[in-house]
């Protein structure tokens, strides 16, 4: 897996995922809140399969 999630994208995914999980765990939203596991995982792994399918990459280019 080549990293394709970086910077602000990574931070937003982790924060959004954690918020959704906390809201679901406390009963403030329904079971759909557990979908927060997906953005949390993609943020922590620096890889999004959907980005691969559409050819998107938010990682900064590395200098050679």
MMTF fields as JSON, N, C-alpha, C and O atoms, coordinates in Angstrom:
{
  "mmtfVersion": "1.0.0",
  "mmtfProducer": "UNKNOWN",
  "numBonds": 255,
  "numAtoms": 256,
  "numGroups": 64,
  "numChains": 1,
  "numModels": 1,
  "chainsPerModel": [1],
  "groupsPerChain": [64],
  "chainIdList": ["A"],
  "bondAtomList": [4, 2, 8, 6, 12, 10, 16, 14, 20, 18, 24, 22, 28, 26, 32, 30, 36, 34, 40, 38, 44, 42, 48, 46, 52, 50, 56, 54, 60, 58, 64, 62, 68, 66, 72, 70, 76, 74, 80, 78, 84, 82, 88, 86, 92, 90, 96, 94, 100, 98, 104, 102, 108, 106, 112, 110, 116, 114, 120, 118, 124, 122, 128, 126, 132, 130, 136, 134, 140, 138, 144, 142, 148, 146, 152, 150, 156, 154, 160, 158, 164, 162, 168, 166, 172, 170, 176, 174, 180, 178, 184, 182, 188, 186, 192, 190, 196, 194, 200, 198, 204, 202, 208, 206, 212, 210, 216, 214, 220, 218, 224, 222, 228, 226, 232, 230, 236, 234, 240, 238, 244, 242, 248, 246, 252, 250],
  "bondOrderList": [1, 1, 1, 1, 1, 1, 1, 1, 1, 1, 1, 1, 1, 1, 1, 1, 1, 1, 1, 1, 1, 1, 1, 1, 1, 1, 1, 1, 1, 1, 1, 1, 1, 1, 1, 1, 1, 1, 1, 1, 1, 1, 1, 1, 1, 1, 1, 1, 1, 1, 1, 1, 1, 1, 1, 1, 1, 1, 1, 1, 1, 1, 1],
  "groupList": [{"groupName": "UNK", "atomNameList": ["N", "CA", "C", "O"], "elementList": ["N", "C", "C", "O"], "formalChargeList": [0, 0, 0, 0], "bondAtomList": [1, 0, 2, 1, 3, 2], "bondOrderList": [1, 1, 2], "singleLetterCode": "X", "chemCompType": "L-PEPTIDE LINKING"}],
  "groupTypeList": [0, 0, 0, 0, 0, 0, 0, 0, 0, 0, 0, 0, 0, 0, 0, 0, 0, 0, 0, 0, 0, 0, 0, 0, 0, 0, 0, 0, 0, 0, 0, 0, 0, 0, 0, 0, 0, 0, 0, 0, 0, 0, 0, 0, 0, 0, 0, 0, 0, 0, 0, 0, 0, 0, 0, 0, 0, 0, 0, 0, 0, 0, 0, 0],
  "groupIdList": [1, 2, 3, 4, 5, 6, 7, 8, 9, 10, 11, 12, 13, 14, 15, 16, 17, 18, 19, 20, 21, 22, 23, 24, 25, 26, 27, 28, 29, 30, 31, 32, 33, 34, 35, 36, 37, 38, 39, 40, 41, 42, 43, 44, 45, 46, 47, 48, 49, 50, 51, 52, 53, 54, 55, 56, 57, 58, 59, 60, 61, 62, 63, 64],
  "secStructList": [7, 7, 7, 7, 7, 7, 2, 2, 2, 2, 2, 2, 2, 2, 2, 2, 2, 2, 2, 2, 2, 2, 2, 2, 2, 6, 6, 1, 1, 7, 4, 4, 4, 4, 4, 2, 2, 2, 2, 2, 2, 2, 2, 2, 2, 6, 7, 7, 2, 2, 2, 2, 2, 2, 6, 7, 7, 7, 1, 7, 7, 7, 7, 7],
  "xCoordList": [0.832, 0.0, 0.879, 1.677, 0.718, 1.438, 0.574, -0.622, 1.166, 0.421, -0.2, 0.466, -1.483, -2.134, -2.988, -3.756, -2.855, -3.566, -2.517, -1.706, -2.529, -1.523, -2.024, -3.089, -1.257, -1.483, -2.82, -3.252, -3.477, -4.759, -5.812, -6.659, -5.764, -6.701, -6.634, -7.665, -5.431, -5.234, -5.82, -6.533, -5.516, -6.001, -7.522, -8.139, -8.129, -9.589, -10.243, -11.279, -9.66, -10.209, -10.167, -11.137, -9.048, -8.9, -9.875, -10.552, -9.949, -10.846, -12.31, -13.065, -12.711, -14.091, -14.439, -15.525, -13.514, -13.747, -13.923, -14.834, -13.065, -13.164, -14.463, -15.101, -14.85, -16.095, -17.286, -18.139, -17.351, -18.462, -18.5, -19.573, -17.346, -17.289, -17.741, -18.504, -17.279, -17.683, -19.187, -19.855, -19.718, -21.151, -21.961, -23.004, -21.496, -22.185, -22.08, -23.047, -20.922, -20.709, -21.552, -21.978, -21.784, -22.57, -24.065, -24.862, -24.449, -25.857, -26.436, -27.653, -25.604, -26.103, -26.522, -27.348, -25.958, -26.382, -26.668, -26.304, -27.305, -27.624, -26.4, -25.262, -26.67, -25.6, -24.775, -23.633, -25.343, -24.6, -23.331, -22.412, -23.258, -22.081, -20.82, -19.706, -21.008, -19.84, -19.118, -18.032, -19.706, -19.024, -17.767, -16.918, -17.646, -16.464, -15.191, -14.092, -15.332, -14.168, -13.444, -12.22, -14.19, -13.593, -12.661, -11.496, -13.135, -12.187, -11.045, -9.926, -11.321, -10.254, -9.174, -7.985, -9.579, -8.613, -7.839, -6.622, -8.521, -7.817, -6.854, -5.795, -7.221, -6.321, -5.094, -3.98, -5.289, -4.163, -3.239, -2.029, -3.82, -3.022, -2.443, -1.633, -2.85, -2.394, -2.74, -2.028, -3.815, -4.2, -5.717, -6.419, -6.215, -7.638, -7.846, -7.385, -8.533, -8.756, -9.539, -9.309, -10.442, -11.222, -10.314, -10.476, -9.36, -8.403, -7.642, -7.391, -7.283, -6.579, -7.449, -6.962, -8.725, -9.645, -9.822, -9.929, -9.855, -10.088, -8.787, -8.819, -7.654, -6.355, -6.02, -5.301, -6.518, -6.272, -5.175, -4.998, -4.445, -3.37, -3.196, -2.983, -3.285, -3.118, -1.781, -1.522, -0.943, 0.397, 1.288, 1.224, 2.113, 3.055, 4.088, 4.456, 4.536, 5.541, 6.878, 7.273, 7.565, 8.875, 9.944, 9.919, 10.879, 11.952, 12.983, 13.37, 13.417, 14.384, 15.803, 16.745],
  "yCoordList": [-1.181, 0.0, 1.248, 1.468, 2.032, 3.302, 4.387, 4.469, 5.209, 6.276, 7.223, 7.66, 7.542, 8.511, 9.5, 10.267, 9.485, 10.414, 11.15, 10.523, 12.459, 13.197, 14.516, 14.999, 15.085, 16.428, 16.667, 15.929, 17.728, 18.135, 17.051, 16.84, 16.369, 15.288, 14.219, 13.749, 13.847, 12.831, 13.297, 12.548, 14.531, 15.078, 15.132, 14.753, 15.602, 15.695, 14.325, 14.176, 13.326, 11.969, 11.408, 10.81, 11.602, 11.078, 11.777, 11.117, 13.094, 13.846, 13.48, 13.227, 13.45, 13.116, 11.696, 11.446, 10.777, 9.394, 9.277, 8.593, 9.935, 9.88, 10.506, 9.977, 11.626, 12.279, 11.361, 11.201, 10.764, 9.859, 8.662, 8.265, 8.092, 6.931, 7.312, 6.576, 8.449, 8.9, 9.167, 8.787, 9.815, 10.078, 8.786, 8.693, 7.8, 6.507, 5.77, 5.155, 5.83, 5.123, 5.721, 5.009, 7.026, 7.678, 7.684, 8.154, 7.183, 7.105, 8.393, 8.503, 9.36, 10.633, 10.518, 11.297, 9.557, 9.256, 7.761, 7.01, 7.35, 5.933, 5.093, 5.559, 3.856, 2.901, 3.342, 2.911, 4.194, 4.649, 5.395, 5.509, 5.895, 6.624, 5.779, 6.3, 4.46, 3.569, 3.551, 2.981, 4.166, 4.298, 5.156, 5.191, 5.839, 6.625, 5.807, 6.358, 4.488, 3.603, 3.703, 3.582, 3.923, 3.979, 5.187, 5.004, 6.418, 7.534, 7.466, 7.884, 6.942, 6.802, 5.855, 6.161, 4.718, 3.736, 4.29, 4.122, 4.943, 5.468, 6.586, 6.74, 7.36, 8.407, 7.83, 8.309, 6.806, 6.203, 5.407, 5.354, 4.788, 3.976, 4.786, 4.27, 6.049, 6.903, 6.322, 6.559, 5.572, 4.939, 4.91, 4.48, 5.37, 5.339, 4.589, 5.045, 3.448, 2.676, 3.45, 3.255, 4.308, 5.092, 6.055, 6.25, 6.66, 7.545, 6.789, 7.333, 5.551, 4.744, 4.547, 4.649, 4.267, 4.039, 5.277, 5.168, 6.456, 7.676, 8.415, 9.472, 7.86, 8.451, 9.707, 10.57, 9.827, 11.011, 10.737, 9.6, 11.766, 11.638, 12.974, 13.992, 12.988, 14.227, 14.282, 15.218, 13.29, 13.297, 14.269, 14.353, 14.999, 15.879, 15.05, 13.952, 15.586, 14.877, 14.924, 15.959, 13.797, 13.737, 14.23, 13.9, 15.02, 15.536, 14.453, 13.731, 14.35, 13.311, 13.811, 13.065],
  "zCoordList": [0.0, 0.0, 0.0, 0.912, -1.012, -1.087, -0.451, -0.728, 0.388, 1.066, 0.053, -0.886, 0.243, -0.622, 0.175, -0.407, 1.501, 2.377, 3.198, 3.88, 3.135, 3.882, 4.423, 4.04, 5.304, 5.826, 6.465, 7.349, 5.997, 6.559, 6.359, 7.227, 5.228, 4.931, 6.028, 6.51, 6.411, 7.449, 8.782, 9.451, 9.158, 10.426, 10.457, 11.452, 9.369, 9.31, 9.387, 10.034, 8.742, 8.798, 10.219, 10.685, 10.9, 12.259, 13.208, 13.996, 13.138, 14.019, 13.748, 14.686, 12.488, 12.144, 12.582, 13.106, 12.362, 12.777, 14.274, 14.741, 15.031, 16.492, 16.991, 17.901, 16.4, 16.808, 16.557, 17.43, 15.381, 15.073, 16.015, 16.471, 16.307, 17.203, 18.61, 19.235, 19.109, 20.446, 20.494, 21.456, 19.468, 19.428, 19.393, 20.039, 18.654, 18.589, 19.923, 20.372, 20.55, 21.818, 22.95, 23.859, 22.885, 23.932, 23.614, 24.427, 22.473, 22.101, 21.549, 21.402, 21.242, 20.714, 19.248, 18.772, 18.544, 17.168, 17.104, 18.009, 16.056, 15.917, 15.592, 15.646, 15.258, 14.946, 13.737, 13.577, 12.89, 11.71, 12.111, 11.301, 13.318, 13.777, 13.808, 13.762, 13.888, 13.897, 12.557, 12.45, 11.535, 10.248, 10.417, 9.527, 11.54, 11.848, 11.893, 11.83, 12.002, 11.984, 10.646, 10.593, 9.571, 8.229, 8.073, 7.719, 8.324, 8.184, 9.195, 8.896, 10.388, 11.383, 10.868, 10.957, 10.334, 9.823, 8.63, 8.555, 7.705, 6.528, 6.919, 6.31, 7.929, 8.403, 9.092, 8.879, 9.914, 10.631, 9.71, 9.928, 8.676, 7.749, 6.591, 5.821, 6.46, 5.351, 3.985, 3.009, 3.915, 2.651, 2.524, 3.439, 1.384, 1.092, -0.226, -1.272, -0.188, -1.411, -2.478, -3.672, -2.07, -3.032, -3.784, -4.989, -3.08, -3.743, -4.838, -5.914, -4.563, -5.558, -6.798, -7.924, -6.592, -7.713, -8.585, -9.807, -7.961, -8.737, -9.08, -9.71, -8.666, -9.006, -8.227, -8.731, -7.022, -6.205, -5.191, -4.756, -4.815, -3.833, -3.131, -3.788, -1.787, -1.046, -0.311, 0.445, -0.532, 0.074, -0.687, -1.914, 0.045, -0.656, -1.423, -1.006, -2.526, -3.319, -2.602, -2.066, -2.599, -1.961, -2.927, -4.112, -2.414, -3.249, -3.487, -2.568, -4.716, -5.078, -4.965, -5.233]
}
